[in-house]
Amino acid sequence: MQERVVVVGFGRSGTGAARLLKAQGVDVCLLESGNSADLQRRANCLTAEGINVELAKPLSLASFAVLPERVVLSPGIAFDHPVIQQLRDQGVAVVGEMEVAWNGFNGVPWIGVTGTNGKTTVTSLLGHLLQQAGLDAPVCGNIGSSAAELALERRSGATPAWAVVELSSFQIEAAPSVAPKIGIWTTLTPDHLDRHGNVNNYRSIKASLLRRSEIQILNADDPDLCSHASDWPRALWVSAKPKQQLPAVINTHIWIESGHVHNKNGPLFPASALAMPGSHNKQNLVLATAAALQAGLSANQIEQGCRSFPGVCHRLELIDTQNEVFFYNDSKATNYDASLVALQALPGPLVLLAGGRAKRGEPAAWLKALELKAKAVVLFGEATPTFNELLGASGYGGKIELREGLAQAVPLAAQLAKELGANAVLLSPACASFDQYENFEQRGDHFRELVEALKN
């Protein structure tokens, strides 16, 4: 008897899961709460492929005419949503798109990358290193193609040597079978607490992926990870510091000393091979190096790959220089800690663009960095009153300006940089983008367009 599966959510992940399931011979239906001309057009395309799509279907039991054997959730839907729990109570298996993708890859080894910050850079860098070394190692997941889309694409093509997969906490919690060959944990600071409730829940979700990983690679420079070192007796720890500076409990596998990346056999290559600013990128370098070595690359292959790495879009991306002012797109900085990393990486003085939809978190270190580095802060979007109040309460001594959106904020930031003698304008919002944009990529692209328009 043909299995019946309902996919909830018509984003990239949901569409990829539905198509992969259909290719596997599953009777699949896709539910979506929205209903627009674009959604109707896309629904017609899937219908032509034999996939039933029902629009304007809110997440409720009433939307399920007949209970399926399985429900597949897109990452944006909470895994503990009351309706989802009701489905479980009635015997319906509930998983996420990553679980479907994992099964669809048919044994291809995964390198799973997770963490609060740094995971996109590590994923992108590692994929680049493997590909430059001649390995078929596509990048997917929370970056680029959805994992299900890639699994579908490769069903009739060449089998990859590796899949390099970025995994968010939303994706991990709904994919209990995913067990990477290599698991990488970059950092852990409070994030997504509106979804996970508290940092312990958030940490345990991330940890579950690493516990299922055959090889565990952890960042010894992250205070939270380091404080739980005893939980990881078989982990390969890496550091951007000299080995002697780390606690004795940490058995360091890769580290940086005297300007070179080292392992137990000695120096491997100059750390300057990766030309990206900030100490956090040295951490990203050693994490990617450790994984690349485990995947069979030589030190020379890793060095050459680092030297050709173009960087990551929307993450401390230098997009232009105008009148001796550098413009950096760090739209991916969607929380205080990510924005703090950018502020610490760049020399001051600068003008910061911040705003969007605020998240829960601890802003003290971010506010302190603003005092040290930012001559002015231009606030925009939904978080404007919240951030304005935070800056005022902290005693911030620079100039504070409020604008509705980036269209008004960017020209002002450029003007302030000139007036105040700042050498950079930095978009590092410390907020989600969903108040005014579909995602952080769209926000970053808009910033790029606005900077380009300044020339006119």
C-alpha positions as CSV (number, residue, x, y, z in Angstrom):
1,M,0.0,0.0,0.0
2,Q,1.3,3.4,-1.0
3,E,2.4,5.6,1.9
4,R,0.6,8.9,2.4
5,V,2.7,11.9,3.4
6,V,1.6,15.5,4.0
7,V,4.3,18.2,3.7
8,V,3.5,21.4,5.6
9,G,5.0,24.6,4.2
10,F,5.6,25.7,0.6
11,G,9.1,27.2,1.0
12,R,12.3,25.8,-0.5
13,S,12.5,23.0,2.0
14,G,8.9,21.9,1.7
15,T,9.0,21.9,-2.0
16,G,12.2,19.9,-2.1
17,A,10.8,17.4,0.3
18,A,7.6,17.0,-1.6
19,R,9.4,16.4,-4.9
20,L,11.9,13.9,-3.4
21,L,9.0,12.0,-1.8
22,K,7.1,11.9,-5.0
23,A,10.2,10.5,-6.8
24,Q,10.4,7.8,-4.2
25,G,6.8,6.7,-5.1
26,V,5.1,8.3,-2.1
27,D,1.5,9.7,-2.3
28,V,2.4,13.2,-1.3
29,C,0.2,16.3,-0.6
30,L,1.5,19.8,0.3
31,L,-0.4,22.2,2.6
32,E,0.3,25.9,2.7
33,S,-1.5,28.5,4.8
34,G,-0.9,31.3,2.3
35,N,-2.6,32.0,-1.0
36,S,-1.2,34.5,-3.5
37,A,-0.8,34.6,-7.3
38,D,2.8,33.5,-6.9
39,L,1.9,30.6,-4.7
40,Q,-0.9,29.6,-7.2
41,R,1.6,29.6,-10.0
42,R,4.1,27.4,-8.1
43,A,1.2,25.1,-7.0
44,N,0.3,24.6,-10.7
45,C,3.9,23.6,-11.4
46,L,3.8,20.9,-8.7
47,T,0.3,19.7,-9.6
48,A,1.7,19.1,-13.1
49,E,4.3,16.9,-11.5
50,G,1.6,14.8,-9.7
51,I,1.8,16.5,-6.4
52,N,-1.4,17.7,-4.8
53,V,-1.1,21.3,-3.3
54,E,-3.7,22.8,-1.1
55,L,-3.4,26.6,-0.5
56,A,-5.1,28.6,2.2
57,K,-4.9,25.7,4.6
58,P,-3.9,26.9,8.2
59,L,-2.1,24.5,10.5
60,S,-5.1,22.8,12.1
61,L,-6.5,19.3,12.4
62,A,-9.3,20.4,10.2
63,S,-6.9,20.9,7.3
64,F,-6.1,17.2,7.3
65,A,-9.1,15.6,5.7
66,V,-7.6,12.1,6.3
67,L,-4.7,11.6,8.7
68,P,-1.5,10.6,6.8
69,E,1.1,8.1,7.9
70,R,3.7,10.9,8.1
71,V,3.9,14.7,8.2
72,V,7.0,16.5,7.0
73,L,7.5,20.0,8.5
74,S,9.4,22.9,7.0
75,P,11.9,24.4,9.5
76,G,9.8,27.5,10.1
77,I,7.1,25.5,11.8
78,A,7.7,24.8,15.5
79,F,8.3,21.1,16.2
80,D,6.2,21.3,19.4
81,H,3.3,23.2,17.8
82,P,0.0,22.1,19.5
83,V,-1.4,20.8,16.3
84,I,1.7,18.8,15.6
85,Q,1.5,17.3,19.0
86,Q,-2.2,16.4,18.4
87,L,-1.1,14.6,15.2
88,R,1.6,12.6,17.1
89,D,-1.0,11.7,19.8
90,Q,-3.1,10.2,16.9
91,G,-0.1,8.0,15.7
92,V,1.2,10.3,12.9
93,A,5.0,10.3,12.5
94,V,6.3,13.9,12.3
95,V,9.7,14.7,10.9
96,G,11.5,17.6,9.2
97,E,12.8,18.0,5.6
98,M,16.3,17.1,6.8
99,E,15.1,13.6,7.7
100,V,13.6,13.1,4.2
101,A,16.9,14.3,2.7
102,W,19.1,12.1,4.9
103,N,17.1,9.0,3.7
104,G,17.2,10.3,0.1
105,F,21.0,10.5,0.0
106,N,21.3,6.7,0.3
107,G,24.5,6.5,2.4
108,V,26.4,9.6,1.1
109,P,28.5,10.7,4.1
110,W,27.6,14.0,5.6
111,I,29.7,16.7,7.1
112,G,27.1,18.4,9.4
113,V,27.9,21.9,10.5
114,T,26.0,23.6,13.3
115,G,26.4,26.4,15.8
116,T,25.0,29.8,16.7
117,N,27.4,31.8,14.6
118,G,30.1,30.8,12.1
119,K,28.4,27.8,10.6
120,T,27.7,29.4,7.2
121,T,31.4,30.5,6.8
122,V,32.7,27.1,7.9
123,T,30.2,25.3,5.6
124,S,31.1,27.5,2.6
125,L,34.8,27.3,3.3
126,L,34.8,23.5,3.8
127,G,32.8,22.9,0.6
128,H,35.2,25.1,-1.3
129,L,38.3,23.3,0.1
130,L,36.9,19.8,-0.8
131,Q,35.8,21.0,-4.3
132,Q,39.1,22.7,-5.1
133,A,40.8,19.4,-4.1
134,G,38.8,17.6,-6.8
135,L,36.1,16.0,-4.6
136,D,32.4,16.1,-5.5
137,A,31.2,17.8,-2.3
138,P,28.1,19.9,-2.8
139,V,26.9,22.4,-0.1
140,C,23.3,22.4,1.0
141,G,20.9,22.7,4.0
142,N,20.5,26.0,5.8
143,I,22.6,27.5,2.9
144,G,22.2,27.3,-0.8
145,S,20.0,24.4,-2.0
146,S,17.8,22.5,0.4
147,A,19.2,19.1,1.3
148,A,16.1,17.4,-0.2
149,E,16.5,19.3,-3.5
150,L,20.1,18.1,-3.7
151,A,19.2,14.5,-2.9
152,L,16.6,14.6,-5.6
153,E,19.0,16.1,-8.1
154,R,21.6,13.4,-7.4
155,R,19.1,10.4,-7.6
156,S,19.9,10.1,-11.3
157,G,23.4,11.6,-11.4
158,A,26.8,11.1,-9.9
159,T,26.9,10.1,-6.2
160,P,28.8,12.8,-4.2
161,A,31.9,11.9,-2.2
162,W,30.5,14.1,0.6
163,A,27.5,16.3,1.3
164,V,28.5,19.4,3.3
165,V,25.3,20.4,5.2
166,E,24.6,23.4,7.4
167,L,22.0,22.6,10.0
168,S,20.0,25.0,12.2
169,S,18.5,24.0,15.5
170,F,15.1,24.0,13.8
171,Q,16.3,21.4,11.3
172,I,18.2,19.2,13.8
173,E,15.3,18.9,16.3
174,A,13.1,17.5,13.5
175,A,15.7,15.1,12.1
176,P,16.6,12.5,14.8
177,S,18.1,10.0,12.3
178,V,20.7,12.4,10.8
179,A,24.1,11.0,11.8
180,P,27.0,12.8,10.0
181,K,30.3,11.1,9.4
182,I,31.8,14.4,10.6
183,G,30.0,16.8,12.9
184,I,31.2,20.4,13.5
185,W,30.0,22.7,16.3
186,T,31.2,26.3,15.8
187,T,29.8,28.3,18.7
188,L,27.0,28.4,21.3
189,T,25.4,31.6,22.5
190,P,21.7,32.2,23.3
191,D,19.5,32.4,20.2
192,H,16.0,31.3,19.0
193,L,14.9,31.4,22.6
194,D,11.4,32.4,21.5
195,R,11.2,28.9,19.9
196,H,13.3,26.8,22.2
197,G,12.4,28.3,25.6
198,N,15.9,28.5,27.2
199,V,19.5,28.1,26.3
200,N,19.7,24.5,27.8
201,N,17.0,23.3,25.4
202,Y,18.8,25.1,22.5
203,R,22.2,23.6,23.5
204,S,20.8,20.0,23.9
205,I,19.4,20.2,20.3
206,K,22.8,21.2,18.9
207,A,24.5,18.6,21.0
208,S,22.2,15.8,19.7
209,L,23.7,16.2,16.2
210,L,27.2,16.0,17.5
211,R,26.4,12.9,19.6
212,R,25.2,11.1,16.5
213,S,28.4,12.1,14.6
214,E,31.1,9.6,14.1
215,I,33.8,12.3,14.3
216,Q,33.2,15.3,16.5
217,I,35.0,18.6,15.9
218,L,34.4,21.4,18.5
219,N,35.7,25.0,18.9
220,A,37.8,25.2,22.0
221,D,37.7,29.0,21.9
222,D,33.9,29.1,22.6
223,P,33.3,29.6,26.3
224,D,30.1,27.6,26.4
225,L,31.5,24.6,24.5
226,C,34.7,24.7,26.5
227,S,32.8,24.8,29.8
228,H,31.1,21.5,28.8
229,A,34.4,19.8,27.6
230,S,33.9,16.8,29.9
231,D,30.8,15.9,27.9
232,W,32.9,15.3,24.8
233,P,35.7,12.8,25.7
234,R,36.3,11.8,22.0
235,A,36.0,15.2,20.4
236,L,38.7,16.8,18.3
237,W,39.1,20.3,19.7
238,V,40.5,23.1,17.6
239,S,41.7,26.6,18.6
240,A,42.8,29.9,17.0
241,K,45.2,30.2,20.0
242,P,48.5,28.5,20.9
243,K,47.9,25.1,22.4
244,Q,49.6,26.1,25.8
245,Q,46.9,28.8,26.4
246,L,44.0,26.2,26.6
247,P,42.8,24.4,29.6
248,A,44.4,21.0,30.4
249,V,41.0,19.3,30.0
250,I,41.0,20.2,26.3
251,N,42.9,17.7,24.0
252,T,43.7,20.2,21.2
253,H,43.9,18.7,17.7
254,I,44.5,21.8,15.5
255,W,45.7,25.2,16.7
256,I,47.4,28.4,15.5
257,E,50.8,29.4,16.8
258,S,53.4,31.8,15.5
259,G,51.2,32.6,12.5
260,H,50.8,29.0,11.4
261,V,48.1,26.4,11.6
262,H,49.5,23.4,13.6
263,N,48.7,19.9,14.5
264,K,50.7,17.4,16.6
265,N,53.2,16.9,13.7
266,G,54.1,20.6,13.5
267,P,53.1,23.6,11.3
268,L,50.8,22.9,8.4
269,F,50.5,26.2,6.5
270,P,50.3,30.0,7.2
271,A,47.1,31.1,8.9
272,S,47.2,34.1,6.6
273,A,46.2,31.8,3.7
274,L,42.6,32.7,4.6
275,A,42.4,36.4,4.0
276,M,39.3,37.2,6.0
277,P,39.3,39.8,8.9
278,G,38.7,38.9,12.5
279,S,39.8,36.4,15.1
280,H,36.5,34.5,14.6
281,N,37.6,33.7,11.0
282,K,40.7,32.1,12.4
283,Q,38.4,29.8,14.4
284,N,36.4,29.1,11.3
285,L,39.7,28.3,9.5
286,V,40.8,25.7,12.1
287,L,37.4,24.1,12.2
288,A,37.3,23.7,8.4
289,T,41.0,22.5,8.4
290,A,40.3,19.8,10.9
291,A,37.3,18.5,8.9
292,A,39.2,18.7,5.6
293,L,42.1,16.6,7.1
294,Q,39.6,14.0,8.2
295,A,38.1,14.0,4.7
296,G,41.6,13.1,3.3
297,L,43.0,16.5,2.1
298,S,46.6,17.4,2.5
299,A,47.9,20.5,4.2
300,N,48.9,21.9,0.8
301,Q,45.5,21.3,-0.7
302,I,43.9,23.1,2.3
303,E,46.3,26.0,2.0
304,Q,45.6,26.4,-1.8
305,G,41.9,26.2,-1.2
306,C,42.0,28.9,1.5
307,R,43.9,31.2,-0.8
308,S,41.2,31.0,-3.5
309,F,38.2,31.2,-1.1
310,P,36.2,34.3,-2.1
311,G,34.4,34.7,1.2
312,V,30.7,34.5,2.1
313,C,27.9,36.7,0.8
314,H,26.2,38.7,3.5
315,R,28.9,37.9,6.2
316,L,31.4,40.8,6.6
317,E,31.3,41.1,2.8
318,L,33.2,44.1,1.5
319,I,31.0,45.3,-1.3
320,D,32.4,48.7,-2.2
321,T,34.8,51.6,-1.3
322,Q,33.6,55.1,-1.9
323,N,35.5,58.3,-1.0
324,E,37.8,56.1,1.2
325,V,34.9,54.7,3.1
326,F,34.5,50.9,3.1
327,F,31.0,49.5,2.9
328,Y,30.5,46.1,4.6
329,N,27.4,43.8,4.2
330,D,26.9,41.7,7.3
331,S,23.2,41.1,6.9
332,K,23.6,37.6,8.2
333,A,24.3,39.0,11.7
334,T,20.8,38.4,13.0
335,N,21.6,38.6,16.7
336,Y,23.7,40.6,19.1
337,D,26.6,38.1,19.2
338,A,26.9,37.9,15.4
339,S,27.0,41.7,15.2
340,L,29.5,41.8,18.0
341,V,31.8,39.6,16.0
342,A,31.7,42.0,13.1
343,L,32.4,45.0,15.3
344,Q,35.4,43.3,16.8
345,A,36.7,42.2,13.5
346,L,36.8,45.7,11.9
347,P,39.0,48.6,12.9
348,G,37.1,51.7,13.9
349,P,35.8,54.3,13.7
350,L,32.7,53.2,11.8
351,V,29.0,53.9,11.3
352,L,26.7,51.0,12.1
353,L,23.3,50.2,10.5
354,A,21.2,48.1,12.9
355,G,17.6,47.1,13.1
356,G,14.9,44.7,11.9
357,R,13.0,42.3,14.1
358,A,14.6,42.1,17.5
359,K,15.5,38.8,19.1
360,R,15.9,37.9,22.8
361,G,19.5,38.0,23.9
362,E,22.1,39.7,26.0
363,P,23.1,43.1,24.4
364,A,25.8,44.2,27.0
365,A,28.9,43.2,25.1
366,W,27.4,44.5,21.8
367,L,26.6,47.9,23.4
368,K,30.2,48.1,24.8
369,A,31.7,47.4,21.4
370,L,29.5,50.2,19.8
371,E,30.9,52.6,22.4
372,L,34.4,51.7,21.3
373,K,34.0,51.4,17.6
374,A,30.9,53.3,16.3
375,K,30.9,57.1,15.8
376,A,27.2,56.8,14.9
377,V,24.4,54.2,14.8
378,V,21.6,54.5,12.3
379,L,18.6,52.5,13.4
380,F,15.9,51.2,11.1
381,G,12.9,48.8,11.1
382,E,10.7,47.3,13.8
383,A,13.5,47.3,16.5
384,T,14.2,51.0,16.3
385,P,12.4,52.0,19.6
386,T,13.9,49.0,21.4
387,F,17.5,49.7,20.2
388,N,17.1,53.5,20.8
389,E,16.2,52.8,24.4
390,L,19.1,50.3,24.8
391,L,21.6,52.8,23.5
392,G,20.3,55.6,25.6
393,A,20.3,53.5,28.8
394,S,23.9,52.3,28.1
395,G,25.1,55.9,27.9
396,Y,26.3,55.5,24.3
397,G,28.2,58.7,23.4
398,G,27.9,58.6,19.6
399,K,25.3,60.0,17.3
400,I,22.0,58.1,17.1
401,E,19.7,58.5,14.1
402,L,16.3,56.8,13.4
403,R,15.0,55.9,10.0
404,E,12.1,53.8,8.6
405,G,14.1,51.5,6.5
406,L,17.4,50.9,4.7
407,A,16.4,53.1,1.8
408,Q,16.5,56.1,4.1
409,A,19.3,54.8,6.4
410,V,22.0,54.0,3.9
411,P,22.4,57.5,2.4
412,L,22.4,59.0,5.9
413,A,25.1,56.5,7.1
414,A,27.3,57.4,4.2
415,Q,26.9,61.1,4.9
416,L,27.7,60.6,8.6
417,A,30.8,58.5,7.8
418,K,32.1,61.5,5.8
419,E,31.2,64.1,8.5
420,L,32.5,62.1,11.4
421,G,35.7,60.7,9.8
422,A,34.6,57.1,10.0
423,N,36.4,54.7,7.7
424,A,33.5,52.2,7.2
425,V,29.8,51.8,7.0
426,L,28.7,48.4,8.4
427,L,25.3,46.8,8.0
428,S,25.3,44.4,10.9
429,P,21.7,44.5,12.0
430,A,21.7,42.3,15.2
431,C,18.1,41.4,14.2
432,A,16.1,39.1,12.1
433,S,15.0,40.5,8.7
434,F,11.3,39.4,8.8
435,D,9.8,42.8,9.5
436,Q,10.7,44.2,6.1
437,Y,12.3,41.3,4.1
438,E,11.7,37.7,3.4
439,N,15.2,36.7,4.6
440,F,18.6,38.2,5.4
441,E,19.8,37.6,1.8
442,Q,17.1,39.9,0.4
443,R,18.1,42.5,3.0
444,G,21.8,42.3,2.1
445,D,21.0,42.5,-1.6
446,H,18.9,45.6,-1.0
447,F,21.8,47.1,0.9
448,R,24.2,46.4,-2.0
449,E,21.8,48.1,-4.4
450,L,21.5,51.1,-2.2
451,V,25.3,51.4,-1.8
452,E,25.6,51.2,-5.6
453,A,23.0,53.9,-6.0
454,L,25.1,56.3,-3.9
455,K,27.5,56.6,-6.8
456,N,24.7,58.3,-8.8
